[in-house]
């Protein structure tokens, strides 16, 4: 488990990694949904997709050898070979928006199953 934040202040509250997938989780106190809540998750999704198609090595935008290579699963950028599951935990009702599951904070135990 870790969180993600880059120099441009793009962030995801929680990244859960296991052998089969990466899960990006955003946590909000709000009871109503707003698409702006998905900003960090959507950025993470684009970053993983960009890194999976990039052939650039040593470029700070795509992976610095000093920090690790995102194409080899650097924790800062995720593993592009694994499926990404995205979740928003909030005080509202469960639903799916695009490829993100909205989960009520009372059901967060389901993320661990």
GROMACS elastic network, one bead per residue, 0.5 to 0.9 nm:
[ bonds ]
;  ai    aj funct       b0    kb
    1    14     6  0.67534   500
    1    15     6  0.55638   500
    1    17     6  0.64991   500
    2    13     6  0.80883   500
    2    14     6  0.56724   500
    2    15     6  0.52721   500
    2    16     6  0.68862   500
    2    17     6  0.87528   500
    2    75     6  0.82371   500
    2    76     6  0.87366   500
    3    11     6  0.75264   500
    3    12     6  0.59412   500
    3    13     6  0.51989   500
    3    15     6  0.55561   500
    3    16     6  0.87148   500
    3    24     6  0.88837   500
    3    76     6  0.84056   500
    4    10     6  0.78380   500
    4    11     6  0.51785   500
    4    12     6  0.51244   500
    4    13     6  0.67246   500
    4    14     6  0.71249   500
    4    15     6  0.72041   500
    4    44     6  0.86152   500
    4    75     6  0.87734   500
    4    76     6  0.63738   500
    4    77     6  0.79787   500
    5     8     6  0.79795   500
    5     9     6  0.58448   500
    5    10     6  0.54754   500
    5    12     6  0.66405   500
    5    13     6  0.85022   500
    5    76     6  0.82818   500
    6     9     6  0.53245   500
    6    10     6  0.55866   500
    6    11     6  0.66846   500
    6    76     6  0.86346   500
    7    10     6  0.75232   500
    8    11     6  0.88517   500
   10    39     6  0.82763   500
   10    40     6  0.60051   500
   10    43     6  0.72466   500
   10    44     6  0.84309   500
   11    26     6  0.89448   500
   11    39     6  0.85946   500
   11    40     6  0.52439   500
   11    41     6  0.80060   500
   11    43     6  0.81961   500
   11    44     6  0.80040   500
   12    15     6  0.71837   500
   12    24     6  0.68250   500
   12    25     6  0.66158   500
   12    26     6  0.58485   500
   12    27     6  0.87129   500
   12    39     6  0.88714   500
   12    40     6  0.52518   500
   12    41     6  0.62861   500
   12    43     6  0.87582   500
   12    44     6  0.74414   500
   13    24     6  0.78024   500
   13    25     6  0.60397   500
   13    26     6  0.50964   500
   13    27     6  0.64770   500
   13    40     6  0.84290   500
   14    23     6  0.80580   500
   14    24     6  0.59717   500
   14    26     6  0.65315   500
   14    27     6  0.82175   500
   15    22     6  0.69355   500
   15    23     6  0.56298   500
   15    25     6  0.61865   500
   15    26     6  0.89415   500
   15    75     6  0.89675   500
   15    78     6  0.85138   500
   16    21     6  0.84312   500
   16    22     6  0.57960   500
   16    24     6  0.65093   500
   16    25     6  0.78648   500
   17    20     6  0.80738   500
   17    21     6  0.62612   500
   17    23     6  0.63008   500
   17    24     6  0.87713   500
   17    75     6  0.88676   500
   17    78     6  0.83386   500
   17    79     6  0.89901   500
   18    21     6  0.57427   500
   18    22     6  0.64707   500
   18    23     6  0.85546   500
   19    22     6  0.83424   500
   19    82     6  0.83321   500
   20    82     6  0.64935   500
   20    83     6  0.74582   500
   21    79     6  0.85233   500
   21    81     6  0.87452   500
   21    82     6  0.50055   500
   21    83     6  0.50353   500
   21    84     6  0.59112   500
   21    85     6  0.71792   500
   22    78     6  0.71502   500
   22    79     6  0.74248   500
   22    82     6  0.64982   500
   22    83     6  0.63899   500
   22    85     6  0.62689   500
   22    86     6  0.85248   500
   23    83     6  0.85118   500
   23    84     6  0.57378   500
   23    86     6  0.56831   500
   23    87     6  0.73708   500
   23   111     6  0.89433   500
   24    41     6  0.65323   500
   24    44     6  0.78311   500
   24    45     6  0.87742   500
   24    84     6  0.72439   500
   24    85     6  0.63112   500
   24    87     6  0.62448   500
   24    88     6  0.85344   500
   25    41     6  0.73691   500
   25    85     6  0.85360   500
   25    86     6  0.59905   500
   25    88     6  0.57281   500
   25    89     6  0.71664   500
   26    37     6  0.77646   500
   26    38     6  0.75667   500
   26    40     6  0.75324   500
   26    41     6  0.69975   500
   26    86     6  0.82097   500
   26    87     6  0.63523   500
   26    89     6  0.61944   500
   26    90     6  0.85239   500
   27    37     6  0.87635   500
   27    87     6  0.84977   500
   27    88     6  0.58635   500
   27    90     6  0.60583   500
   27   105     6  0.86621   500
   28    31     6  0.83798   500
   28    37     6  0.76443   500
   28    88     6  0.74412   500
   28    89     6  0.62171   500
   28    91     6  0.75960   500
   29    89     6  0.83329   500
   29    90     6  0.56158   500
   29    91     6  0.61275   500
   29   105     6  0.89551   500
   30    33     6  0.72981   500
   30    90     6  0.59594   500
   30    91     6  0.57285   500
   30    92     6  0.72195   500
   31    90     6  0.62293   500
   31    93     6  0.78946   500
   31   104     6  0.88403   500
   32    90     6  0.81611   500
   32    91     6  0.74589   500
   32    92     6  0.57372   500
   32    93     6  0.84035   500
   33    36     6  0.85874   500
   33    37     6  0.73472   500
   33    90     6  0.82329   500
   33    92     6  0.71751   500
   33    93     6  0.89570   500
   33   102     6  0.87278   500
   34    37     6  0.56628   500
   34    38     6  0.79433   500
   35    38     6  0.56555   500
   35    39     6  0.74944   500
   35    97     6  0.88083   500
   36    39     6  0.54093   500
   36    40     6  0.87218   500
   37    40     6  0.75298   500
   37    41     6  0.83394   500
   37    88     6  0.78844   500
   38    41     6  0.52057   500
   38    42     6  0.59507   500
   38    43     6  0.84780   500
   38    88     6  0.75435   500
   38   100     6  0.82893   500
   39    42     6  0.52847   500
   39    43     6  0.61841   500
   39    44     6  0.87140   500
   40    43     6  0.50586   500
   40    44     6  0.61811   500
   40    45     6  0.86202   500
   41    44     6  0.50999   500
   41    45     6  0.61911   500
   41    46     6  0.87155   500
   41    86     6  0.67349   500
   41    87     6  0.81643   500
   41    88     6  0.85866   500
   41   100     6  0.84314   500
   42    45     6  0.50144   500
   42    46     6  0.62540   500
   42    47     6  0.85834   500
   42    86     6  0.88385   500
   43    46     6  0.51494   500
   43    47     6  0.60913   500
   43    48     6  0.86650   500
   44    47     6  0.50066   500
   44    48     6  0.61997   500
   44    49     6  0.85936   500
   44    77     6  0.77700   500
   44    78     6  0.85718   500
   45    48     6  0.53164   500
   45    49     6  0.62475   500
   45    50     6  0.86064   500
   45    84     6  0.75119   500
   45    86     6  0.85952   500
   46    49     6  0.50390   500
   46    50     6  0.59511   500
   46    51     6  0.85017   500
   47    50     6  0.50822   500
   47    51     6  0.61236   500
   47    52     6  0.85912   500
   47    62     6  0.89334   500
   47    77     6  0.71159   500
   47    78     6  0.87440   500
   48    51     6  0.51500   500
   48    52     6  0.61565   500
   48    53     6  0.88600   500
   48    70     6  0.82019   500
   48    71     6  0.87682   500
   48    77     6  0.65649   500
   48    78     6  0.65146   500
   48    79     6  0.71383   500
   48    80     6  0.54609   500
   48    84     6  0.86707   500
   49    52     6  0.51647   500
   49    53     6  0.65677   500
   49    54     6  0.86975   500
   49    80     6  0.67472   500
   50    53     6  0.54775   500
   50    54     6  0.60534   500
   50    62     6  0.83090   500
   50    80     6  0.88208   500
   51    54     6  0.50471   500
   51    55     6  0.81065   500
   51    56     6  0.87021   500
   51    62     6  0.64415   500
   51    63     6  0.85255   500
   51    70     6  0.64198   500
   51    71     6  0.59515   500
   51    77     6  0.81536   500
   51    79     6  0.87943   500
   51    80     6  0.67671   500
   52    55     6  0.83889   500
   52    70     6  0.83455   500
   52    71     6  0.62205   500
   52    79     6  0.83000   500
   52    80     6  0.50920   500
   52    81     6  0.74009   500
   53    71     6  0.88198   500
   53    80     6  0.88447   500
   54    57     6  0.83666   500
   54    62     6  0.74425   500
   54    71     6  0.80530   500
   55    62     6  0.87715   500
   55    71     6  0.86972   500
   56    59     6  0.64227   500
   56    61     6  0.89741   500
   56    62     6  0.64251   500
   56    63     6  0.79032   500
   57    60     6  0.85647   500
   57    62     6  0.67598   500
   57    63     6  0.61929   500
   57    64     6  0.71271   500
   57    65     6  0.75961   500
   57    69     6  0.73939   500
   57    71     6  0.88289   500
   58    61     6  0.85492   500
   58    62     6  0.71959   500
   58    63     6  0.56107   500
   58    65     6  0.54853   500
   58    66     6  0.84411   500
   58    69     6  0.78990   500
   59    62     6  0.53273   500
   59    63     6  0.55995   500
   59    64     6  0.56721   500
   59    65     6  0.84066   500
   60    63     6  0.51342   500
   60    65     6  0.86043   500
   61    64     6  0.77993   500
   62    69     6  0.75877   500
   62    70     6  0.69030   500
   62    71     6  0.84138   500
   63    66     6  0.85221   500
   63    67     6  0.71553   500
   63    68     6  0.62736   500
   63    70     6  0.55906   500
   63    71     6  0.78231   500
   63    74     6  0.84177   500
   63    77     6  0.86713   500
   64    67     6  0.53154   500
   64    68     6  0.58791   500
   64    69     6  0.62209   500
   64    70     6  0.85813   500
   65    69     6  0.60427   500
   66    69     6  0.85276   500
   67    74     6  0.80234   500
   67    76     6  0.87708   500
   68    71     6  0.88529   500
   68    72     6  0.78876   500
   68    73     6  0.83374   500
   68    74     6  0.55405   500
   68    75     6  0.84847   500
   68    76     6  0.85634   500
   69    72     6  0.54807   500
   69    73     6  0.68472   500
   69    74     6  0.55028   500
   69    77     6  0.85362   500
   70    73     6  0.50049   500
   70    75     6  0.75225   500
   70    76     6  0.73822   500
   70    77     6  0.53694   500
   70    78     6  0.65589   500
   70    79     6  0.68025   500
   70    80     6  0.78401   500
   71    74     6  0.71178   500
   71    77     6  0.84586   500
   71    78     6  0.83741   500
   71    79     6  0.67570   500
   71    80     6  0.65550   500
   71    81     6  0.84075   500
   72    78     6  0.86922   500
   72    79     6  0.67032   500
   72    80     6  0.80932   500
   72    81     6  0.87641   500
   73    76     6  0.83191   500
   73    77     6  0.69763   500
   73    78     6  0.52899   500
   73    80     6  0.68368   500
   73    81     6  0.80651   500
   74    77     6  0.56183   500
   74    78     6  0.58365   500
   74    79     6  0.67911   500
   75    78     6  0.51024   500
   75    79     6  0.74888   500
   77    80     6  0.84954   500
   78    81     6  0.89630   500
   78    82     6  0.85100   500
   78    84     6  0.89839   500
   79    82     6  0.57780   500
   79    83     6  0.84795   500
   79    84     6  0.88112   500
   80    83     6  0.74974   500
   80    84     6  0.83756   500
   85    99     6  0.77601   500
   85   100     6  0.72163   500
   85   101     6  0.82563   500
   86    99     6  0.69276   500
   86   101     6  0.63037   500
   86   102     6  0.86916   500
   87    99     6  0.88205   500
   87   100     6  0.53859   500
   87   102     6  0.57599   500
   87   103     6  0.68366   500
   87   111     6  0.85159   500
   88   100     6  0.70465   500
   88   101     6  0.62746   500
   88   103     6  0.59474   500
   88   104     6  0.83659   500
   89    92     6  0.84456   500
   89    94     6  0.89905   500
   89   101     6  0.85479   500
   89   102     6  0.60558   500
   89   104     6  0.57209   500
   89   105     6  0.55295   500
   89   107     6  0.87219   500
   89   108     6  0.71893   500
   90    93     6  0.81749   500
   90    94     6  0.88960   500
   90   102     6  0.72989   500
   90   103     6  0.63837   500
   90   104     6  0.52922   500
   90   105     6  0.54626   500
   90   106     6  0.89251   500
   91   103     6  0.81720   500
   91   104     6  0.53358   500
   91   105     6  0.57242   500
   91   106     6  0.79681   500
   92   102     6  0.81517   500
   92   103     6  0.76409   500
   92   104     6  0.55759   500
   92   105     6  0.80194   500
   93   102     6  0.74753   500
   93   103     6  0.69818   500
   93   104     6  0.57166   500
   94   101     6  0.74665   500
   94   102     6  0.51676   500
   94   104     6  0.55987   500
   94   107     6  0.86947   500
   95   100     6  0.86841   500
   95   101     6  0.61488   500
   95   102     6  0.51614   500
   95   103     6  0.70152   500
   95   104     6  0.89952   500
   96    99     6  0.69007   500
   96   100     6  0.57577   500
   96   102     6  0.56902   500
   96   103     6  0.86432   500
   97   100     6  0.53066   500
   97   101     6  0.63939   500
   97   102     6  0.71690   500
   98   101     6  0.81158   500
  103   106     6  0.81079   500
  103   107     6  0.64166   500
  103   108     6  0.67170   500
  103   110     6  0.87578   500
  103   111     6  0.87565   500
  104   107     6  0.53933   500
  104   108     6  0.67849   500
  105   108     6  0.52978   500
  105   109     6  0.86875   500
  106   109     6  0.78433   500
  107   110     6  0.58353   500
  107   111     6  0.80073   500
  108   111     6  0.55757   500
  108   112     6  0.76859   500
  109   112     6  0.55683   500
  109   113     6  0.71931   500
  110   113     6  0.53250   500
